[in-house]
Amino acid sequence: MKLIKLDAIDSTNSFIKELVLKGQIDNLTAVISKFQSKGRGRNNNIWLDKPSNNLNFSLFKEFKNFKIDDKFFLNIISSISVFSLLKKYDLKNLSVKWPNDIMTGNKKISGILIENNIRGQFINQSIIGIGININQLDFKTLPKATSLKIETGLSYNPEKLAVELQKILVSNFELFIQNPEKLLNDYNKLLFRKSKTIYCKSKTIKINEGDIVSVDQYGKFLILDVNGIVKKFKENEIKLNY
């Protein structure tokens, strides 16, 4: 495994894309940067970063015969890996907010952006971008964000966490080959507000509230509505208000 360390970059995901185009990157190489000027989250959201305060991390993964139908396992592997890393640092009330935000209590501490290279019915390469708030104390424009330092009162070395995270990710990719069902079960055990009532809005299916049941292997969110019927939703089919 290789770890590339940068002082500043627009995006660690974009940096890996450039290396891929040049044929200059090996499987399971990770890239970290002290500062990321154009960090992105899901749905084109911006990941706010203060220099040297957070972990800006991307991992390059190659596959053989990885079916598109299994792509949600990339969210599962990434989420469980970040959860496992943060658990080592005694964060309280950790959970995974579907599809792949990591929460401590009701605040977000980490986000994940996965970009895939698809050929036919298979994913042949993925870039897994992970941002973790580590030493940042100021989140004025993001009232629901937090960091390791805010939660514990201690400062941490982002590079040390990157090394640990890379190892955990590699281990979970190996587990996926051996026992994907365990990964799915573990993910569902960690779901934010599982079995609790949430309020929601959907353009495709009539529902206003329900209880979180689980997420299936395809990434569909299962909600038990007030009539006792389980309904399934893709990520873009429903807006959740926790």
N, C-alpha and C positions, 0 to 999 in steps of 0.2 A: 504494500500500500504506500502511496506517495501523498504527501501533503505540501501544497504550494502556498506560500505565504506572501501576501501583497500588502503594501502600505495603503493604497487607495485604488479604486476601480469604479467604473460606473455600475457594474453588476457582476457578481461572481458567476451567475448563470451564463451571462453573455460572454465572459472571459472563457469559460469552458467551451462554448459554442465555437469560438475562434480557434481554439486548440483542436477541436474535432475536425474542423474544415482543413486544418493544416496537417492532420494525421499525427499530432504531437502529444497525444494523451493516452494513458493506459487505463484499463478497467480499474474501477474503485479508487481512482485519484480524487482527492478532495482539494478544494481551493478555499482559502479564507482571506479576508481583507480587513484591515483595521478600520477602513471607512468605505462606504458604498454610497455613491452619489445618486444612483437611480435604482435603488432597490425596489422590487415589486412584490406584491402579494397576489393572491387570487383575485380574479375579476378586475385586473389592472389597478388595484389599490396600491398606494405608495407605502413602502416600509421606511419610516422615519429613523434616521440613524445619526448618532453623535460620535465623532471620531474616537476610536479605541475603547468605546464603552460597551459595545455589543458584539455578538458573534454573527458574522456574515459568512455563511458556509454553503458550499455547493459540492455535491458528490456526483461523479460520472459513473454510470453503471451500464454495462453491455449485457445483452441477453442472447440466449439461443432458444428459439421456440417459445417465447413468452407471448401468449395470446392476448389480443386486445381485450377480450372478455374478462381477463384477470387484472386489468389495469388498476382497479381500486385497491388491490393489495399493495400497490406502491404507496398509497395514502396510509394504509394500515401499518406497513413496515416503518414508514417515516414517523408517524405519530407515536407509535409504541416506542421507537428508539429515543425520541426526544423526551417522552414521558420517563423512560428508564433512566436517562441521564439526569434529569432534574430531580428525580426521586432520591438519587444519591446525595443530594444537597439539602435534604430535609425540608423541602417545600411542602406546605400543608394543602390539603384539599385539591390535589392535582386531578385533572380530568381531560378528556379529549372532546372538544366540541366539533361535531360533524361539520365538514368532512375531515379537517386536519388542523384545527387551532388547538393549542395547548393552553389550558386554563389553570389558574391557581385561585381557588374561590370563584368569584364572579369576574375576575380580571384576566385578560389575555397576556401571556408571557412569551409566546412563540407562535410563529406562522410558517407555513410551508407552501412552496410553489414548485410543482412538478411539470417539466416539459419533456414530451416524448417525441422520438423520431420513429415514425411508423412506416412499415413496409408490408403492403398487403394486409393480411389479418394478424400481423405480429408487430410487437414493439421490439425494435432491435437495440435502441439506446434510450436512456433516460438521464436527465439532469435534475437532481433533487436539491432545490434551494431551500435552506432553512435559516430563519432569522430568530435569534433568541436575545431578549433584553437581559443584559447582565448587570452592568454597573450604572446604567442611565437612571437618573432620578427625576428628570423633568419630562412629563408627558402632557403638557398643557392642552394640546389639541386632541389628545386621545385619553379621555377620562377613564376609559375602561382598560387601560394598559397598565402593566406593572413590570418589575424586574426582579432579578435575584437579590440585588442589593436592597431594594425597597422591602422585600419580603423577609430577608434575614438580617439585614443590617451589616452584612459583610461584603467585602470586595473580592472579585474572582478574576482569574487569568483566562481570557477568552481562548487563547491558544491551547491551554491545557484541556479545556472543555471540548475543543475541536478534535483533539486526538482521541479523547474518550468516546465522543459521538461517532467518529469514523469507525472505531472498533465495534461499537454496538450495532451500527447499521450493517456492517459486514456479517456479523453473527446472525442478525435477523433475516438477511437475505439467504443465508444457509438454512435457517429454520424454515423458510418458505418452501424450499425444495423438499424438505423432509416432512413437514407437518403444517400446511397452510391453515387447516382447521383450527389449530391452536392459536395462531395469530388472529384469526377472525374472532374467536371466543374471547381472547384477551382484550382485543379492541372494544368489544361490546361491554365488557366488564368495566371499562374505563370511561364510558360515555357520559358526557356532561348532562346532568339532570335526568338520567335514566329513570324510568318509571314515574316521573313527575309530570304534572300537567304543564303544557306550553300553549301559547297562543300563536296562531299562524294564519297565513293567508296564501291561497293558491289560485293561480289563473286557470288551472286545468281540472281540479277536483274540489268540490264543495267541502270545506272544513274550516272551522274557526278556532277550535281548540282540541286537544287530545293528550294522551300520555305517550311518552317515548317508549317504544318497545325494543327496537334494535336496528342495526344496519345489516343488510345482507351482503353477500360476497361481491355483488355488482355495484355496491355503493348506494343502493336505494335505502331511504330513510323510512322506517316503519312506525306509523303512529296509530294508536288505538283511539278511535273517535268516540264521541259521547254516546253513540248507538251501539258500541261494542264491536265495531267493524275495523279491522286492520287495513290501513291504506298505505300504499307505497309511493314514494316521491323521489325523483331524481333531484340533483342539487339545484338546478335552475327552475324547478317546478314549484318551489315553495319558499316562502320567506318566514323565518322563525323569529318570534319574540319571546325570549326566555324570561 
